[in-house]
Amino acid sequence: KSTSEIHEKVEMPEHDEDALKSRNITTLSKAIVQIVIIDFIFSIDSILTAVGMTNGIGDKPIDALVLMVIAVVISIIIMMVFANPIRVFINNHPSMQILALSFLILIGFMLIAEAAHLSHARIFDQEIGAIPKGYLYFAIAFSLLVEFLNMKIRKKNNLKKVPEKQK
């Protein structure tokens, strides 16, 4: 999905505008329902994380359940609070959207490699080794640093150009 999104952004930039025009939400209640459903779907990863965190917590299964419910509720609240600011930021910086989609591809590759390692898969008669997560974190941090530097440079260049146009 990330690859097709990147392709559409690069090759067919007008596609997004056409898609948005065709998907008008006419009422506030429909918008709220859509946001809640999307937030709930995206919080499934929080559920999986909470399940992993609950190993060995408390003597009763109810303790783990309470922790999972709290994790899901907190993640939904965080997503609802930050959804619009992130949307505005992404609209103002489309290169960040491409970078985020690229991160999804990278994370997907890491998950496949980790699953192959854990299942002792073999390719060309060689067992797949573990890829340290530090490599993934470094690649993401480095890419974000470079992009933030690019954003700062673009902002400086735009500020320099504005006074020249006003003359």
HUVEN-V478193 format. One record per residue. N is the residue number from 1. RES is the residue in three letters. SS is DSSP state (helix for helix, strand for strand, loop for the rest). PSI is psi in degrees with one decimal (none if undefined). Layout:
n=(N & N)
res=(RES & RES)
ss=(SS & SS)
psi=(PSI & PSI)
//
This chain:
n=(1 & 2 & 3 & 4 & 5 & 6 & 7 & 8 & 9 & 10 & 11 & 12 & 13 & 14 & 15 & 16 & 17 & 18 & 19 & 20 & 21 & 22 & 23 & 24 & 25 & 26 & 27 & 28 & 29 & 30 & 31 & 32 & 33 & 34 & 35 & 36 & 37 & 38 & 39 & 40 & 41 & 42 & 43 & 44 & 45 & 46 & 47 & 48 & 49 & 50 & 51 & 52 & 53 & 54 & 55 & 56 & 57 & 58 & 59 & 60 & 61 & 62 & 63 & 64 & 65 & 66 & 67 & 68 & 69 & 70 & 71 & 72 & 73 & 74 & 75 & 76 & 77 & 78 & 79 & 80 & 81 & 82 & 83 & 84 & 85 & 86 & 87 & 88 & 89 & 90 & 91 & 92 & 93 & 94 & 95 & 96 & 97 & 98 & 99 & 100 & 101 & 102 & 103 & 104 & 105 & 106 & 107 & 108 & 109 & 110 & 111 & 112 & 113 & 114 & 115 & 116 & 117 & 118 & 119 & 120 & 121 & 122 & 123 & 124 & 125 & 126 & 127 & 128 & 129 & 130 & 131 & 132 & 133 & 134 & 135 & 136 & 137 & 138 & 139 & 140 & 141 & 142 & 143 & 144 & 145 & 146 & 147 & 148 & 149 & 150 & 151 & 152 & 153 & 154 & 155 & 156 & 157 & 158 & 159 & 160 & 161 & 162 & 163 & 164 & 165 & 166 & 167)
res=(LYS & SER & THR & SER & GLU & ILE & HIS & GLU & LYS & VAL & GLU & MET & PRO & GLU & HIS & ASP & GLU & ASP & ALA & LEU & LYS & SER & ARG & ASN & ILE & THR & THR & LEU & SER & LYS & ALA & ILE & VAL & GLN & ILE & VAL & ILE & ILE & ASP & PHE & ILE & PHE & SER & ILE & ASP & SER & ILE & LEU & THR & ALA & VAL & GLY & MET & THR & ASN & GLY & ILE & GLY & ASP & LYS & PRO & ILE & ASP & ALA & LEU & VAL & LEU & MET & VAL & ILE & ALA & VAL & VAL & ILE & SER & ILE & ILE & ILE & MET & MET & VAL & PHE & ALA & ASN & PRO & ILE & ARG & VAL & PHE & ILE & ASN & ASN & HIS & PRO & SER & MET & GLN & ILE & LEU & ALA & LEU & SER & PHE & LEU & ILE & LEU & ILE & GLY & PHE & MET & LEU & ILE & ALA & GLU & ALA & ALA & HIS & LEU & SER & HIS & ALA & ARG & ILE & PHE & ASP & GLN & GLU & ILE & GLY & ALA & ILE & PRO & LYS & GLY & TYR & LEU & TYR & PHE & ALA & ILE & ALA & PHE & SER & LEU & LEU & VAL & GLU & PHE & LEU & ASN & MET & LYS & ILE & ARG & LYS & LYS & ASN & ASN & LEU & LYS & LYS & VAL & PRO & GLU & LYS & GLN & LYS)
ss=(loop & helix & helix & helix & helix & helix & helix & helix & helix & helix & helix & loop & loop & helix & helix & helix & helix & helix & helix & helix & helix & helix & loop & loop & loop & loop & loop & helix & helix & helix & helix & helix & helix & helix & helix & helix & helix & helix & helix & helix & helix & helix & loop & helix & helix & helix & helix & helix & helix & helix & helix & helix & helix & loop & loop & loop & loop & loop & loop & loop & helix & helix & helix & helix & helix & helix & helix & helix & helix & helix & helix & helix & helix & helix & helix & helix & helix & helix & helix & helix & helix & helix & helix & helix & helix & helix & helix & helix & helix & helix & helix & helix & loop & helix & helix & helix & helix & helix & helix & helix & helix & helix & helix & helix & helix & helix & helix & helix & helix & helix & helix & helix & helix & helix & helix & helix & helix & helix & loop & loop & loop & strand & strand & loop & loop & strand & strand & loop & loop & loop & loop & loop & helix & helix & helix & helix & helix & helix & helix & helix & helix & helix & helix & helix & helix & helix & helix & helix & helix & helix & helix & helix & helix & helix & helix & helix & helix & helix & helix & helix & helix & helix & helix & helix & helix & helix & loop)
psi=(-41.5 & -41.5 & -43.6 & -34.9 & -43.4 & -43.8 & -46.3 & -40.7 & -40.2 & -45.2 & -28.5 & 68.6 & -27.3 & -12.9 & -39.4 & -43.2 & -43.2 & -40.9 & -40.2 & -39.2 & -33.0 & -12.8 & 54.3 & 135.3 & 121.5 & -21.5 & 157.3 & -38.8 & -38.0 & -40.3 & -44.4 & -43.8 & -43.9 & -43.4 & -45.3 & -42.7 & -45.8 & -43.6 & -39.9 & -43.0 & -43.6 & -17.8 & -2.1 & -35.5 & -31.2 & -35.5 & -46.3 & -40.2 & -43.7 & -38.5 & -43.3 & -34.5 & -22.2 & -3.1 & 118.5 & 8.2 & 122.8 & 164.1 & -22.5 & 147.3 & -24.0 & -31.2 & -44.1 & -40.0 & -43.4 & -44.0 & -42.4 & -42.3 & -43.9 & -43.1 & -42.6 & -44.5 & -44.5 & -42.3 & -37.9 & -43.3 & -44.7 & -43.5 & -39.3 & -37.1 & -41.6 & -2.5 & -49.4 & -45.4 & -37.0 & -39.9 & -45.2 & -44.6 & -45.4 & -39.8 & -34.9 & -20.9 & 75.9 & -23.6 & -27.0 & -33.2 & -43.1 & -41.7 & -43.5 & -41.1 & -37.3 & -37.9 & -38.4 & -39.5 & -44.7 & -44.7 & -40.0 & -42.9 & -43.6 & -39.8 & -40.1 & -43.9 & -40.4 & -40.9 & -39.7 & -39.0 & -46.6 & -27.3 & 5.5 & 40.0 & 153.5 & 136.7 & 127.8 & 42.8 & 17.5 & 131.2 & 139.8 & 127.8 & 168.7 & 140.9 & 117.3 & 136.1 & -22.1 & -34.0 & -43.9 & -48.5 & -39.8 & -44.3 & -42.2 & -47.1 & -43.0 & -43.9 & -42.8 & -41.4 & -47.0 & -42.7 & -40.7 & -37.3 & -42.4 & -41.7 & -41.0 & -42.9 & -44.8 & -40.2 & -43.4 & -45.0 & -39.2 & -37.7 & -35.2 & -34.4 & -31.5 & -50.1 & -33.5 & -37.5 & -28.2 & -16.9 & none)
//
